[in-house]
Amino acid sequence: MIILNAIFPLFCLLALGGMLRHFKITNGQFLATSDRLVYYIFFPVMLFWKIGGATTDGGAGFNLCAAAILSVIVVYLLSLGAIRVFNVPSFQAGSFSQACYRFNTYIGMAVVMTTLGETGVRYFGILIGFAIPFINVLAVSTLIWYSGKKGTPRENASYLLRALISNPLIIGCAAGLLFSKFEFSFPVFLDNTFRMMTSVTLPLALLSIGGGLSVASLKLNTVNSMIAALLKTAILPIVGFFLLKLFAVSGVPFKAGIIFFALPTSTAIYVLSAQLNSDTELASAAIMVSTVVSFIPLSIVLLL
């Protein structure tokens, strides 16, 4: 029942998003607009509200973040090895590597809210607040390295810095963590405002993700997208499980962490690939395969 209750609504909204796009009830312009609303307004506000209104955790969040970042490093190195072993072309290497370790924040928050409640959202928010900057450094650095348009070290560093400090999710998490240090509670009128604003966040995000999925890109990228999905949805959860145990993470933080590891790859890999001269077709295929395949690890995680 836990799989039915937590995963079924999520994939229903993804499927509905695909159907709405297929029958032209929504279109590319609508999806792009909803993406911007979620990314720049609703989701950052949700992170600020959920993290800022929570109490301190006595250091459990630090161990969770340390285990997550080390796990990502391990799989990142494996992705670089896979690029060599499977002869992934330089044009595809940046997209391929990203697909192996980046995570879909919206799907993660939807699963965490359904299964772990407010406490789980708090820990998941702390985790992604630390993971997003680190993962962006890995992704942008790798894309630049394999890109045919390499800039000077100063230009590359400037691009990376701008990408980090302008990321709305990082800003929302950082503001929430800062606010939580004061241990203030939001007044009722603000609490109700945040609740109303953020109630549309996850449904709108899931509909948008579903509308953006396409099987057309799979024809020429099946093998590489499957390898990336294997690393993301099978190897990363296994590595993450052992590192969570090594860092003595337990209870709700452990559950939030293991859900984090089982998530499909992020749709943001398409955007970065387009900006930094990598293969958007592979990125699209990897997103499609990873999203569909993630039903298996997410189900196993929830059962365990």
Secondary structure as UniProt FT lines:
FT   HELIX           2..22
FT   TURN            23..24
FT   HELIX           28..37
FT   HELIX           38..42
FT   HELIX           43..52
FT   TURN            58..59
FT   HELIX           60..85
FT   TURN            86..87
FT   HELIX           90..101
FT   HELIX           105..146
FT   HELIX           153..165
FT   HELIX           168..181
FT   TURN            182..183
FT   HELIX           188..198
FT   TURN            199..200
FT   HELIX           201..212
FT   HELIX           216..218
FT   TURN            219..221
FT   HELIX           222..230
FT   HELIX           231..235
FT   HELIX           236..246
FT   TURN            247..248
FT   HELIX           251..262
FT   HELIX           268..275
FT   TURN            276..277
FT   HELIX           280..293
FT   HELIX           295..303
//
